[in-house]
């Protein structure tokens, strides 16, 4: 598969910010680092600062995802994946919730807290129609376990 080259500008907002890095040559995501010590109380959501803003090119998005090692401990991103739109220029922040053991979870400055992946966004046009005009499928309107697998 041919890879599409992509250049993304990152602007440092704080001297302590660590530029995202790839964990290996073929890693899909870029590791994002916490700018400062942060405590995530159990059951609460906290924004973790990275100290970076980015200019993602039009037609692309950034996807912030939880690192599996933190997810295994109990830190999750309550929205699953955080979308960074091409027109956003504010600080990149990681939304984190602690559901693990203990009253809170501490993140140290410089710790890897998320991964950012980049994906193309198609130009989509929505067309309103009626339910009768939608094409039929074998599944039809079945959802939420209708395939027999939960």
Backbone torsions as a table, in degrees:
resi	resn	phi	psi	omega
1	UNK	NA	132.9	180.0
2	UNK	-76.6	131.3	178.2
3	UNK	-86.9	142.3	178.2
4	UNK	-96.0	121.4	179.0
5	UNK	-68.3	143.1	180.0
6	UNK	-142.1	130.5	174.9
7	UNK	-113.1	125.9	179.0
8	UNK	-121.0	124.0	177.8
9	UNK	-81.4	132.6	175.7
10	UNK	-118.3	129.4	179.3
11	UNK	-109.5	123.4	179.4
12	UNK	-72.9	123.7	178.8
13	UNK	-98.9	-12.1	-177.6
14	UNK	-149.0	139.7	-178.4
15	UNK	-59.7	-26.9	-178.3
16	UNK	-83.4	-2.5	-176.9
17	UNK	-69.3	138.9	178.5
18	UNK	-103.9	125.0	179.2
19	UNK	-60.3	135.5	178.5
20	UNK	-54.6	146.6	-178.5
21	UNK	-132.1	158.5	173.2
22	UNK	-97.1	137.5	-178.7
23	UNK	-71.8	-23.7	176.9
24	UNK	-154.7	169.5	-176.3
25	UNK	-60.5	-30.4	-177.5
26	UNK	-108.5	12.6	178.5
27	UNK	-63.1	135.2	179.9
28	UNK	-75.2	-33.0	-174.5
29	UNK	-106.8	160.3	175.8
30	UNK	-106.6	122.7	-178.9
31	UNK	-68.8	130.5	177.3
32	UNK	-103.5	139.2	-174.3
33	UNK	-111.5	143.0	176.0
34	UNK	-68.4	134.4	178.7
35	UNK	-76.1	-35.8	-174.5
36	UNK	-142.6	161.8	174.9
37	UNK	-57.6	134.7	-177.6
38	UNK	-140.6	135.8	175.2
39	UNK	-107.3	130.2	178.3
40	UNK	-108.5	103.0	179.8
41	UNK	-66.6	148.2	-179.9
42	UNK	-56.6	131.5	176.8
43	UNK	76.8	1.6	179.7
44	UNK	-110.8	156.2	175.6
45	UNK	-106.9	136.5	-177.0
46	UNK	-132.3	142.1	173.7
47	UNK	-89.9	124.7	178.4
48	UNK	-99.6	121.6	-178.2
49	UNK	-74.5	144.8	174.8
50	UNK	-111.2	-21.2	-178.7
51	UNK	81.2	15.6	-178.3
52	UNK	-129.4	146.0	165.8
53	UNK	-118.9	155.4	-177.4
54	UNK	-137.8	156.0	173.5
55	UNK	-115.8	90.4	178.5
56	UNK	-78.9	129.3	-176.6
57	UNK	-62.1	150.7	176.3
58	UNK	-55.7	139.5	-178.2
59	UNK	91.2	2.2	179.8
60	UNK	-131.2	161.7	172.0
61	UNK	-136.5	156.5	169.2
62	UNK	-101.1	140.1	177.5
63	UNK	-119.1	114.2	175.7
64	UNK	-88.5	124.9	-178.0
65	UNK	-126.4	151.7	177.6
66	UNK	-66.6	143.0	172.7
67	UNK	-76.7	136.1	-175.5
68	UNK	-61.1	-34.3	-179.5
69	UNK	-65.8	-35.0	177.1
70	UNK	-77.1	-37.4	176.6
71	UNK	-60.5	-37.1	178.3
72	UNK	-62.9	-31.9	179.0
73	UNK	-80.4	-25.3	-179.9
74	UNK	125.9	6.0	175.9
75	UNK	-95.5	122.8	-178.9
76	UNK	-125.4	164.9	169.9
77	UNK	-100.3	114.1	-172.3
78	UNK	-61.5	-21.1	177.9
79	UNK	-96.9	9.3	179.1
80	UNK	75.6	-74.3	177.4
81	UNK	-126.3	131.5	175.6
82	UNK	-92.2	124.0	-179.2
83	UNK	-92.3	129.1	174.1
84	UNK	-107.8	111.5	-177.9
85	UNK	-76.0	157.2	-178.2
86	UNK	-63.5	-22.7	-178.7
87	UNK	-98.0	5.3	179.3
88	UNK	-85.3	132.3	179.7
89	UNK	-125.7	10.2	179.0
90	UNK	-81.8	-178.1	-179.8
91	UNK	-65.1	137.0	174.7
92	UNK	-75.3	122.0	-177.1
93	UNK	-125.1	149.8	178.6
94	UNK	-108.8	119.6	177.1
95	UNK	-84.4	118.7	-175.2
96	UNK	-126.8	144.0	175.1
97	UNK	-129.7	139.7	179.7
98	UNK	-101.8	119.5	177.7
99	UNK	-121.9	6.8	-177.5
100	UNK	-82.0	-166.8	179.2
101	UNK	-72.5	146.5	178.3
102	UNK	92.8	165.7	-175.1
103	UNK	-77.2	-20.5	-178.1
104	UNK	-161.1	171.3	177.8
105	UNK	-133.1	133.0	-178.1
106	UNK	-103.5	133.1	175.5
107	UNK	-109.6	130.0	178.9
108	UNK	-92.0	146.7	173.8
109	UNK	-54.5	135.0	-179.9
110	UNK	89.8	-4.1	179.5
111	UNK	-81.5	142.5	175.9
112	UNK	-71.7	125.3	-173.9
113	UNK	-120.0	-13.2	-179.4
114	UNK	-163.8	171.9	172.4
115	UNK	-122.5	142.2	174.2
116	UNK	-112.2	125.7	174.0
117	UNK	-112.2	155.7	-179.9
118	UNK	-117.4	134.2	-178.0
119	UNK	-137.3	145.2	176.0
120	UNK	-71.6	146.4	178.6
121	UNK	-117.6	117.8	-179.7
122	UNK	-71.1	154.4	173.0
123	UNK	-80.4	114.5	-172.9
124	UNK	-113.3	138.4	172.4
125	UNK	-117.6	125.4	177.1
126	UNK	-93.5	137.2	-179.9
127	UNK	-124.4	120.5	177.8
128	UNK	-74.9	138.6	179.7
129	UNK	-144.4	-169.4	175.7
130	UNK	-107.5	160.9	-179.7
131	UNK	-59.9	-32.6	179.6
132	UNK	-67.4	-23.7	-177.6
133	UNK	-88.5	-8.2	177.1
134	UNK	-73.4	145.3	179.9
135	UNK	-69.2	146.7	177.6
136	UNK	-77.7	147.4	173.7
137	UNK	-134.7	164.0	177.8
138	UNK	-62.2	-38.2	-179.2
139	UNK	-71.4	-39.4	-179.1
140	UNK	64.5	-129.6	-176.8
141	UNK	-93.8	5.0	-179.4
142	UNK	-66.5	135.3	178.8
143	UNK	-151.9	177.1	176.8
144	UNK	49.1	63.5	176.5
145	UNK	92.6	6.1	-177.6
146	UNK	-66.2	-19.3	-180.0
147	UNK	-82.0	-2.6	179.5
148	UNK	91.3	-3.2	178.3
149	UNK	-116.3	131.3	-178.5
150	UNK	-99.6	NA	NA
